[in-house]
Amino acid sequence: MSQTVATAPRADIRTASRWFAALILPIGPAAVALLRYFLPYDTVDDPATITSKLMADPGGTSLMLWLGFIATLTLVPGAYFVSRLIRTRVPWLTAISLILVVPGYLVLPWMASGDAFIWSAGQAGLDAASITKAAEVPHGSVSLAAVVFVVGHVLGTILLGVALWRSRMVPRWAAIATAISQPIHIIAAVVVVSHTLDLVGWGLQAAGFAAVGWAILRLRDHGWDPLP
């Protein structure tokens, strides 16, 4: 005689996951926008100048490191949630974007390691000359991380903006804001050297990602995560 085994209904967390995605999406770019605005030094400064500026502003340096920590935790999930919204409409472009942007975000801890070292060495009472001498000899992985970061997050974000445009899932302005955000960041960091313009660049990505979050919230649960 056959028996029917009762199974407990599976908890439906799709609404909660949509809200989680919408909340996470703008946090990473916004954290980097604030980091770049409050950065105690300019990207084009030499190592001695960077060391002196960081040691002169330990509070600002600590704030920068905390913002970098927040960005590290949220940028990759944010990129994933963007891809989850648009991947069925532009699968190849979305995949290429992630292949570039995710490694770029993942190397952020290596990018911040030098500043963290200078802060710690300064708090320990080491002199600026010794700290600078050590900072000028980074591990090879740190140098490689800089290349991966620049190429990955700049090209990846541009392509992600194009993918958003082609998906028609968000307003056109959000796709444009995402696509142009990192070229503006590069110009602000190494061409005109403007922390305010850098805030605008990363802020545009935060606004674009926030629009993605709003589009996710407007979906029905089955549109976000169809049940089998």
C-alpha angles and dihedrals in degrees: 000000000000121000128207113227113213116223126199114247114259115250111251107223097162095110091048091048091053091052091046091052092048092051095045098046101077097034098081098049091041091052091051091046090057091042092055092046095051095037105136093218140034120256091237094054118117119248094260092052092046091051093049093048093048092047091048091055110037092158092053090045091052090050090050091052092050091050089050089051091053091048092050091056097047111031097074095046088048092054089047092053091050089052092047090058097049108023096099092054100042105016101162097044091046092050093049090048092054093045087060104034102042096059088045091057095041093060093057092103089058090050091053095043094088094052091045090052093050091049092049094045091049092050088050090057100249116154121255095243093057092045091050092049091054093043090055090064105062122173115262091248090062092054091048090047090058090057093045091048097049097043095038103047097037099047092032094054092046090053091044089056090050089049090052090051093051094045093059088210095121135035115281092245091060092053091048093046090052094046096050098038098089098042085055089049092053092049091048093047103046110008112043095006100220122157090194092055088047088055088053093049097052089036089061090055090049090052092048092050090047088056088052088053091052090050089052092051090052092056121095115241093255090052091055099040117003114210117237 
